[in-house]
Amino acid sequence: MDSFNAILSKRLEDLRQRNLFRRLRSIDSPQQTHIQLHGRSLLNFSSNDYLGLANAPELKAAAAQGIAQNGVGSGASRLVSGSLAPHHQLEATLADFKGTEAALVFSTGYATALGTIPALVARGDIIVIDKLVHASIVDAARLSGAQLRVFAHNDLDDLRSILEWTARERLSAPDKQVLIVTESIFSMDGDAAPLDLIVDLKEKYRAWLMVDEAHATGLFGPNRRGLAEQFGVTPQIEIQMGTLGKAIGASGGFIAGSQVLVEYLVNRARSFVFSTGPAPAVSAAARAAIDLIRGQQGAERLAKLRARIAQFSHALQIPTPFPDSPIFPLIIGPEQEALEFADELLATGFFVPAIRYPTVARGKARLRFTFSATHTQEEVATLAAEVLKFRAKKNSAS
Ligand SMILES: *Cc1c(COP(=O)(O)O)cnc(C)c1O
């Protein structure tokens, strides 16, 4: 036991040396724009609760009612006795919202990727991913056993040359499947995949396409379905993935697609088959959130979010990575410097995370500002002023 802890302590020391050590901070308030941390009130610019729904009264009421009607736990895997009415209602709502035949809910977005990808491709197949996709997709790709190829971030020439190679590989193995996976809005860079052009390529090379809309569901497209809707390519995407934990304000993950896809995943996605169904009250809350997002409130909240993003971008004189992207990275470079900047913001009352390796590449550390419909104009103005002050200080020091 002593040597076990000693070995782990040494590994942790190594992380500290490289400014990569992380620790949890206990927030003593709900997820909202003002959070309590160690007795201090901070303005929160770190959450993915883009529409400010995580603590909205409508969701709380739906969850409370869900508990009253269905209790707390699901009791079993959905395939045993844990498939409760709120799960099915949420899936019907999701399919209708996304405009697909069917949808399937998982306990988290991470579990969604981890179950779905290895169900679809295996040894003998090929999976092609963007260099910057989320860890859940990388882990799922490795777990699948399929041959993994990575294309440079949003680089269509690189993707095309990999797909040309897959076409040659398939000459002698016609059953070999090729799955391309990308995010739509990228989680740490806030930029967007050129979905229309990726769709052209995947059609040309007869590959399957999976798009993770974790940071776009609820935020893009005329019906706020996601970036695929904005690009008008929804029917060409075999597998649409999303999380219920970001703009939707609850927790869980989902796949939207054909009826056959969903039936297949119910049978083959191991993170679905061998895991207890999501808490029914959380599914009820997610369903209420989607109803809200689709209605007038969704339009109003999104308009507010977009105004705050535009305000911050204008104040800093730095364009957003993609129009209306809710993620605004300020690339700093050295891990140490990003930590200092985050600490300084913390001291002045702003909670903004320094994002470091392994979440992003080494030496590409950054502050990741995220915005919410519930931020006020004044709050964003004070943040922008603080960031400009820090930058001016840095510039005069260097
Ligand atoms: C957050 C995130 C996930 C994981 O979703 P959870 O519901 O938090 O497990 C998957 N993909 C991307 C791109 C994400 O940002």
PDBQT file of the ligand as one rigid body, heavy atoms in Angstrom, charges set to zero:
ROOT
HETATM    1  C1  LIG A 401     -18.703  17.314 -23.546  1.00  0.00    +0.000 C 
HETATM    2  C2  LIG A 401     -18.457  16.577 -24.808  1.00  0.00    +0.000 A 
HETATM    3  C3  LIG A 401     -18.742  15.210 -24.909  1.00  0.00    +0.000 A 
HETATM    4  C4  LIG A 401     -19.145  14.392 -23.734  1.00  0.00    +0.000 C 
HETATM    5  O1  LIG A 401     -20.425  14.675 -23.327  1.00  0.00    +0.000 OA
HETATM    6  P1  LIG A 401     -20.843  14.458 -21.797  1.00  0.00    +0.000 P 
HETATM    7  O2  LIG A 401     -22.301  14.449 -21.838  1.00  0.00    +0.000 OA
HETATM    8  O3  LIG A 401     -20.243  15.590 -21.033  1.00  0.00    +0.000 OA
HETATM    9  O4  LIG A 401     -20.245  13.140 -21.373  1.00  0.00    +0.000 OA
HETATM   10  C5  LIG A 401     -18.597  14.607 -26.135  1.00  0.00    +0.000 A 
HETATM   11  N1  LIG A 401     -18.163  15.300 -27.204  1.00  0.00    +0.000 NA
HETATM   12  C6  LIG A 401     -17.846  16.591 -27.128  1.00  0.00    +0.000 A 
HETATM   13  C7  LIG A 401     -17.366  17.302 -28.338  1.00  0.00    +0.000 C 
HETATM   14  C8  LIG A 401     -17.969  17.265 -25.929  1.00  0.00    +0.000 A 
HETATM   15  O5  LIG A 401     -17.628  18.553 -25.840  1.00  0.00    +0.000 OA
ENDROOT
TORSDOF 0
